[in-house]
Amino acid sequence: MSGTLADRLPEDPSGGAVLDAFLAWCAEQELDLYPHQEEAILELFDGSNVVLSTPTGSGKSLVALALHAASLAAGRRSWYTAPVKALVSEKFFALCRDLGPDNVGLITGDATVNPEAPVICATAEILAGMALRHGAEAPVDDVVMDEFHYYGDPGRGVAWQIPLVTLSRARFLLLSATLGPVDRFLTDLRHRTGRRSVEIGAVDRPVPLDFTYRETPLLDSVAELVASGRTPVYVVHFTQAAATEQAQALLSVPVTGAAERKELGRVLAEERFSSPFGKELRRALAQGVGIHHAGMLPRYRLLVERLAQAGLLRVVCGTDTLGVGVNIPIRTVLFARLCKYDGSTTRVLDVREFHQI
């Protein structure tokens, strides 16, 4: 059966019809649910708030899609929020594919698309602003907060805090791979919304991690990883300038084969690279090296993500936006350094920051 998930939703959302339609769609897409996904979806369909704290790659996005579908079928309005525009844009396009473009809108600081849609993708600050303006009467019925660990960020955490304390009518799904104890959130959610509030977690990662510390020069490390087939490699930097400079330095390392370069040339010939940065990016992409950070034009960033997803980029130099769920297929993460400037001082990464990336 063709069409979007929205096409399969029943006109009458009573009983278990919406859940049945969602599970049938998952089966059609050959998606097998993990036990924690099933548990979270059942809780959400029963009206509960859910804190979903599971490892990266464990299917949190599918649980979020289930909530959006349930909300859409019931004539409610749901919001998806994330900390960076790149992730918001990625989810916007994914939800357009799954729910149909007429049902999905986008609101960020520099773009607005279909803002009256029943499903809205936005940066966290956009929802916080609406919550401050309208309080509990804001046109928000269901909220998916991605990267919820930002709640504790000294600079931006307030954007995650405001909706929780003002949107008392809403049902919440809070997502993170690196949350600590959440008892106080659950207690507060129960008190403010009057809903059952539960934590659902999973310990085992779908893909186990191996850790290696080395002191070889970065270019040598990348060359060794490429030669041993441990690609794609994401090289993490903590400034946009450092990521761009490293990508240019890597052009001296043979990272891709002739067939891939030919396909890259074909794809790049169809794109415009008019700015000085665009020309730098094109040179890097032609050699199988990508650049990815929040300061890039959206069309450049989306091009890098598309090429990476097609398996044409062996190496991507970027910032720690990788740690906020940006969907780039990666086999190896290489930290250029283990310290960062946090706005006031240069310090070593803390454990949560390291594991989040």
C-alpha positions as CSV (number, residue, x, y, z in Angstrom):
1,M,0.0,0.0,0.0
2,S,1.5,3.3,-1.1
3,G,1.1,6.8,0.5
4,T,2.2,8.4,3.7
5,L,1.6,7.4,7.2
6,A,-1.0,10.2,7.4
7,D,-2.9,8.6,4.6
8,R,-3.3,5.5,6.7
9,L,-4.6,7.2,9.8
10,P,-8.3,6.4,10.5
11,E,-11.0,9.1,10.5
12,D,-12.2,7.9,13.8
13,P,-9.3,7.9,16.3
14,S,-11.2,6.1,19.0
15,G,-10.2,2.7,20.4
16,G,-6.9,1.3,19.1
17,A,-7.5,2.3,15.5
18,V,-4.6,4.8,15.3
19,L,-2.2,2.4,17.0
20,D,-3.2,-0.4,14.7
21,A,-2.6,1.9,11.7
22,F,0.8,3.0,12.9
23,L,1.9,-0.6,13.6
24,A,0.7,-1.7,10.1
25,W,2.7,1.2,8.6
26,C,5.8,0.1,10.5
27,A,5.3,-3.5,9.2
28,E,5.0,-2.2,5.7
29,Q,8.2,-0.2,6.1
30,E,9.9,-3.4,7.5
31,L,10.5,-1.7,10.9
32,D,10.8,-4.0,13.8
33,L,10.2,-2.3,17.1
34,Y,12.5,-2.6,20.1
35,P,10.8,-3.4,23.4
36,H,11.5,0.1,24.8
37,Q,9.9,1.6,21.6
38,E,6.8,-0.5,22.1
39,E,6.6,0.5,25.7
40,A,7.0,4.2,25.0
41,I,4.5,4.2,22.2
42,L,1.9,2.5,24.3
43,E,2.4,5.0,27.2
44,L,2.1,7.9,24.8
45,F,-1.1,6.5,23.2
46,D,-2.5,6.1,26.7
47,G,-1.9,9.9,27.3
48,S,1.2,9.7,29.4
49,N,4.3,12.0,29.4
50,V,7.4,10.0,28.6
51,V,11.1,10.6,29.2
52,L,12.9,8.3,26.7
53,S,16.5,8.0,27.7
54,T,18.1,5.4,25.3
55,P,21.4,5.2,23.4
56,T,21.9,6.8,20.0
57,G,20.6,4.6,17.2
58,S,17.9,3.0,19.4
59,G,15.0,4.4,17.5
60,K,13.9,7.5,19.5
61,S,12.7,9.2,16.2
62,L,10.2,6.4,15.5
63,V,8.6,7.0,18.9
64,A,8.4,10.7,18.2
65,L,6.7,9.9,14.8
66,A,4.2,7.8,16.7
67,L,3.3,10.8,18.9
68,H,3.0,13.1,15.9
69,A,0.7,10.6,14.2
70,A,-1.5,10.1,17.2
71,S,-1.8,13.9,17.6
72,L,-2.6,14.4,14.0
73,A,-5.3,11.7,14.0
74,A,-6.9,13.3,17.0
75,G,-7.0,16.8,15.5
76,R,-4.4,18.0,18.0
77,R,-1.3,20.1,17.3
78,S,2.2,18.7,17.9
79,W,5.6,20.4,18.1
80,Y,9.1,19.0,17.6
81,T,11.9,21.0,19.0
82,A,15.7,20.7,18.8
83,P,18.7,22.9,19.7
84,V,20.1,23.5,16.2
85,K,18.6,24.5,12.9
86,A,20.3,21.7,11.0
87,L,18.5,19.0,13.1
88,V,15.2,20.9,12.9
89,S,15.5,21.1,9.1
90,E,16.4,17.4,8.9
91,K,13.3,16.4,10.9
92,F,11.1,18.7,8.9
93,F,12.0,16.9,5.7
94,A,11.6,13.5,7.3
95,L,8.2,14.4,8.7
96,C,7.1,15.8,5.3
97,R,8.0,12.4,3.8
98,D,6.2,10.4,6.5
99,L,3.2,12.7,7.1
100,G,2.9,14.7,3.9
101,P,4.1,18.3,3.3
102,D,0.6,19.8,3.9
103,N,0.7,18.5,7.5
104,V,4.1,19.8,8.5
105,G,5.5,23.3,9.1
106,L,8.9,24.7,9.9
107,I,9.7,27.7,12.1
108,T,13.3,28.7,12.8
109,G,15.1,32.1,13.3
110,D,15.6,32.4,9.5
111,A,12.9,30.4,7.8
112,T,9.1,29.9,8.1
113,V,7.2,27.3,6.1
114,N,3.5,26.4,6.6
115,P,3.4,27.8,10.1
116,E,-0.3,26.9,10.6
117,A,0.3,23.2,10.0
118,P,-0.8,20.6,12.6
119,V,2.8,19.4,13.0
120,I,5.5,22.1,13.6
121,C,9.3,21.7,13.6
122,A,11.1,24.5,15.4
123,T,14.1,25.5,17.4
124,A,13.6,25.2,21.2
125,E,13.6,29.0,21.6
126,I,10.7,29.4,19.2
127,L,8.5,27.2,21.3
128,A,9.7,28.9,24.5
129,G,8.7,32.3,23.1
130,M,5.2,31.0,22.2
131,A,4.9,29.6,25.7
132,L,5.8,32.9,27.3
133,R,3.3,34.8,25.1
134,H,0.4,32.5,25.5
135,G,1.0,30.5,28.6
136,A,-1.1,27.4,29.1
137,E,-3.5,28.5,26.3
138,A,-0.7,28.3,23.6
139,P,-1.9,26.3,20.6
140,V,0.3,23.4,21.6
141,D,-1.1,20.0,22.5
142,D,1.9,17.6,22.2
143,V,5.6,18.4,22.5
144,V,8.6,16.3,21.4
145,M,11.8,17.8,23.0
146,D,14.9,16.4,21.3
147,E,18.3,16.6,23.0
148,F,16.5,17.2,26.3
149,H,19.8,17.2,28.2
150,Y,20.2,20.8,27.0
151,Y,17.8,21.6,30.0
152,G,21.0,21.9,32.1
153,D,22.9,24.1,29.7
154,P,23.8,27.4,31.5
155,G,23.2,29.5,28.4
156,R,20.3,27.9,26.6
157,G,18.6,25.6,29.1
158,V,15.8,28.1,29.8
159,A,14.4,27.4,26.4
160,W,13.8,23.8,27.5
161,Q,12.6,24.8,31.0
162,I,9.9,27.4,30.0
163,P,7.6,25.0,28.0
164,L,7.7,22.5,30.9
165,V,6.5,25.0,33.5
166,T,3.9,26.8,31.3
167,L,2.3,24.3,28.9
168,S,0.2,22.5,31.5
169,R,-2.3,21.1,28.9
170,A,0.4,19.5,26.8
171,R,1.7,15.9,26.6
172,F,5.5,15.7,26.6
173,L,8.0,13.3,25.0
174,L,11.5,14.2,26.2
175,L,14.4,12.5,24.3
176,S,18.1,12.2,25.2
177,A,20.8,9.6,25.0
178,T,22.7,11.1,28.0
179,L,20.3,11.9,30.8
180,G,21.1,11.3,34.5
181,P,18.4,10.7,37.1
182,V,15.0,12.1,36.0
183,D,12.8,11.6,39.1
184,R,12.4,15.3,39.7
185,F,11.2,15.8,36.1
186,L,8.7,13.1,36.4
187,T,7.4,14.4,39.7
188,D,7.1,18.0,38.3
189,L,5.4,16.8,35.1
190,R,2.8,14.8,37.0
191,H,2.1,17.8,39.2
192,R,1.9,20.4,36.4
193,T,0.0,18.3,33.7
194,G,-2.0,15.9,35.8
195,R,-0.8,13.1,33.5
196,R,1.0,9.8,34.3
197,S,4.7,10.5,33.7
198,V,7.2,7.7,33.1
199,E,10.9,7.1,32.3
200,I,11.7,4.5,29.7
201,G,15.4,3.5,29.2
202,A,17.6,0.9,27.6
203,V,21.2,0.1,28.5
204,D,22.5,-1.8,25.5
205,R,23.5,0.1,22.4
206,P,22.4,-1.3,19.1
207,V,26.1,-0.7,17.9
208,P,28.7,-1.2,20.6
209,L,31.5,1.4,20.9
210,D,35.3,0.9,20.9
211,F,37.6,3.6,22.3
212,T,41.2,4.2,21.3
213,Y,43.6,7.0,22.4
214,R,46.4,7.8,20.1
215,E,49.2,10.5,19.8
216,T,49.9,10.2,16.1
217,P,49.4,13.3,14.0
218,L,45.8,13.8,12.9
219,L,46.5,13.4,9.1
220,D,48.3,10.1,9.8
221,S,45.4,8.9,11.9
222,V,42.9,9.7,9.1
223,A,45.1,8.0,6.5
224,E,45.3,4.9,8.6
225,L,41.5,4.8,9.2
226,V,40.8,5.2,5.5
227,A,43.3,2.5,4.6
228,S,41.8,0.1,7.1
229,G,38.3,0.6,5.9
230,R,37.0,2.3,9.1
231,T,35.1,5.0,7.2
232,P,33.2,7.3,7.2
233,V,35.2,9.2,9.7
234,Y,33.8,12.3,11.4
235,V,36.6,14.6,12.7
236,V,35.3,16.7,15.6
237,H,36.4,20.3,16.1
238,F,35.0,22.9,18.5
239,T,35.1,25.9,16.2
240,Q,33.8,26.3,12.6
241,A,37.1,27.8,11.4
242,A,39.1,24.8,12.7
243,A,36.8,22.3,10.9
244,T,37.1,24.2,7.6
245,E,40.9,24.5,7.9
246,Q,41.3,20.8,8.7
247,A,39.2,19.8,5.7
248,Q,41.6,21.8,3.4
249,A,44.6,20.1,5.1
250,L,43.1,16.7,4.4
251,L,43.1,17.3,0.7
252,S,46.7,16.0,0.8
253,V,45.4,12.6,2.0
254,P,44.0,10.2,-0.6
255,V,40.7,9.4,1.0
256,T,38.5,8.3,-2.0
257,G,38.7,6.1,-5.1
258,A,38.3,7.0,-8.8
259,A,34.7,5.7,-9.1
260,E,33.6,7.8,-6.1
261,R,35.4,10.9,-7.4
262,K,33.6,10.5,-10.8
263,E,30.2,10.3,-9.1
264,L,31.0,13.3,-6.9
265,G,32.0,15.3,-10.0
266,R,28.7,14.4,-11.6
267,V,26.7,15.5,-8.5
268,L,28.7,18.7,-7.9
269,A,28.3,19.8,-11.5
270,E,24.6,20.2,-10.9
271,E,25.2,22.5,-7.8
272,R,26.0,26.2,-7.5
273,F,29.0,27.2,-5.4
274,S,29.0,31.0,-5.7
275,S,30.5,32.2,-2.4
276,P,34.2,32.0,-1.4
277,F,33.3,29.4,1.2
278,G,31.3,27.5,-1.5
279,K,34.3,27.2,-3.7
280,E,36.4,25.9,-0.7
281,L,33.6,23.4,0.0
282,R,33.4,22.2,-3.6
283,R,37.2,21.5,-3.7
284,A,36.9,19.5,-0.5
285,L,33.8,17.6,-1.6
286,A,35.4,16.7,-5.0
287,Q,38.0,14.8,-3.0
288,G,35.5,13.0,-0.7
289,V,36.0,15.3,2.2
290,G,33.0,17.1,3.7
291,I,32.5,20.1,6.0
292,H,29.6,20.3,8.4
293,H,28.7,23.0,10.9
294,A,25.8,25.3,11.8
295,G,27.4,28.4,10.2
296,M,27.0,27.0,6.7
297,L,24.2,27.9,4.3
298,P,21.4,25.3,4.7
299,R,21.8,24.2,1.0
300,Y,25.5,23.5,1.5
301,R,24.8,21.7,4.8
302,L,22.0,19.6,3.2
303,L,24.3,18.8,0.3
304,V,27.0,17.4,2.6
305,E,24.4,15.3,4.5
306,R,23.0,14.0,1.2
307,L,26.5,13.0,-0.1
308,A,27.4,11.4,3.2
309,Q,24.2,9.4,3.3
310,A,24.9,8.2,-0.3
311,G,28.3,6.9,0.9
312,L,30.3,9.3,-1.2
313,L,32.2,11.1,1.6
314,R,34.9,9.1,3.5
315,V,35.7,12.0,5.8
316,V,33.6,14.8,7.3
317,C,35.2,17.6,9.3
318,G,32.7,19.3,11.5
319,T,31.8,20.7,14.9
320,D,30.1,19.0,17.8
321,T,26.7,19.4,16.0
322,L,27.2,15.6,15.5
323,G,26.3,15.3,19.2
324,V,22.8,16.7,18.6
325,G,21.5,14.0,16.4
326,V,22.4,15.2,13.0
327,N,21.9,12.2,10.7
328,I,25.2,11.6,9.0
329,P,26.3,7.9,8.8
330,I,29.5,7.5,10.7
331,R,31.7,4.5,11.6
332,T,34.6,6.4,13.3
333,V,34.6,9.6,15.4
334,L,38.0,11.2,15.7
335,F,38.4,14.0,18.2
336,A,40.9,16.6,17.1
337,R,41.2,17.6,20.7
338,L,39.6,16.9,24.0
339,C,39.1,20.4,25.3
340,K,36.9,23.3,24.2
341,Y,36.2,27.0,24.9
342,D,32.9,27.3,26.7
343,G,32.5,31.0,26.5
344,S,34.5,31.8,29.6
345,T,37.4,29.4,29.7
346,T,39.0,26.5,27.9
347,R,38.3,23.2,29.7
348,V,38.4,19.5,29.1
349,L,35.1,17.9,27.8
350,D,33.0,16.5,30.6
351,V,31.7,12.9,30.5
352,R,28.3,13.8,29.2
353,E,29.6,16.0,26.3
354,F,32.0,13.2,25.3
355,H,29.4,10.5,25.3
356,Q,26.8,12.7,23.6
357,I,29.1,13.1,20.6
